[in-house]
Amino acid sequence: MKTLPIVKLTGDEIRHIFTYADAITDYRLAGGFHSDYVPIAGHDDYTRRRRGCLGEYALAKHLGVDYQFTLGFEANNDVHGYEVRTRGRHYYELPTHADDHDAIYILATTETDHIVVLHGWATLRETLKPERWAGHMARPCYLTKHDQLHPMETLPAA
């Protein structure tokens, strides 16, 4: 069984992340952009953005690099060339979509704001397998299981 990197965030880090995440959400909503995910109770644009930023910040902290807070859109990768998908339960899988851009995708999970687990990584191409199609999801996607991910210690340079 592989050892997973666990990133602990401080209260100050979380407040900083949430302030940034809310500013991005405000900016995007003011510009008319809404998430393409089907709204689910307790999972609005603010909640999703906060969770995503927690995972991105945790990866940057794990790698020892600065997390670049920007109001940019999808043209940039999340953290130094990597894409981070942050899920709300540790048993959740890595979701990807056929129209995602070619990159290395990292699965982060957080059941509390203070603890983020980095489960591993895969290239987009590795994730887009027909047997991984999950048409039942609110936004249909490909789901890659934890044991199908490469360990974080083998993460190549982006």
N, C-alpha and C positions, 0 to 999 in steps of 0.2 A: 504494500500500500504506500502510495507516494505521500510525502509531507507537503501540505499546501501552505503557501505563504498567507499569513494572517496579518493584516494591517490594522493597527489600532489608531483611531483618530481622536484628537483632543476636542474638548468642548469649543475652544477657540477656532480650531480648524473647521469644525462642523458649522459654526455660525458664519464663518467666512465663506464656506462652500454654499450654504443656503442663500446668503445674500447675493452671491454671484448667480446662482441658479435662478433665483426669482427675477433678477434683472434681465437675464437672457429670456426667460419666459415672457415677461412684460414686453420686451422689445419685439419678440416674434409675434405675440398676439396683437400688438399694436400695428404690426405690418401685415396683418391678415393671415398669418400662418397658423394653422392648427394641426395638431398631431394627426397622423393618419391611422392611429390606433383607435379602435372602438372604445368609447368611454365606458369605464367600469367603475362602480362605486368605490370611492377612496383612491382612485388612480387617475386623477386629473393631470393636466399638463404640468402643473407645479410639482406634484408628487413625482411624476416620471422624471422631470428635469433634475430635481434634487437627488433622486436615487442615481441617475446617470452620472451626475457630477461627483457624487461620493465615490463611485467606482473609478472614475477617471483620476480623481485626486489621489486615491489609494494606490493606483498603479504608478503614478508619478512619484509618490513617496517611496514605494517599493523599489523603483528604479534609481532613486536618488537624483531625480531631475525636477526642475520647476514645472509646475502645472501652469500652462498658459491660459489665463482667463481672457476670452475674447467674445465678442458678440457675433462672430462670424457664423456662417451657415455650413452646409455639408462639404464645402470645398476643402476643409482642413480635416486631417485625422484627429482623433481625440487627444492622444498623448504621443508625441514624438513619432508619428507614423503608424501607430497602432490604433485599432478600433476597440473600444471597450463596450461590452454589453453587460449591464448590471441588472440583476434579477433580485426579487424580494425574498426568496427562500433559497437556502443552501442546496436543496435537492433539485432546483430548477436547472434546465439545460440551456445551452448556448443557442439563441435564435439568430438566424440569418435569412436574407431574402435574395432572390435571384437578381434584383436590381441594386443590391448593395455594391459599393465599389470594391475593387480588388485590393485586399489588404489582409493583414493578420488580425484576427478577432480574438479577444481575450474575454473569458467569462469571469465576471466578478459577482459575488452575491453578498447581500447584507440583510440580516434579519433585525439588526439594530443599527442605528446610525454610527455607533462607535467602532464597530467591528466589520471589516470587509475581508472576505476570503477570495483569493485569486486562484481559480480552479485549473487554469491551463489555457492553451491557445490552439488555434487551427487557422489555416488559410481559408479564404472564402471558397476556393475550389474544393477543398477537402470537405467542406460542410454541405455542399449542394448535391447530396446523394438522394436519388428518388426514394429510397427506403426511409429517409429521415423527414419526408414531407409531413407536415402537421396541419392539414386543412381544417382541423377543428378549432384552431386558435382564433382569437378575436381578430388578429391580423395574421392570416396564414403564412407559414414560414417553414424553414428547415430547422429541426432541433438536433443538436449534436450533444450526445450524452457525455458525462464527465470522463468515463473510461475511454472515450474516443478522442480526447484532447491530449495534446502534447504537454508534458510537465513544464511549469514556468521556468525551471532552471535551464531548459533548452531553448528559451526564447531567442530567436535570431535578431540581429539588428534590423530595424525597419528601413 
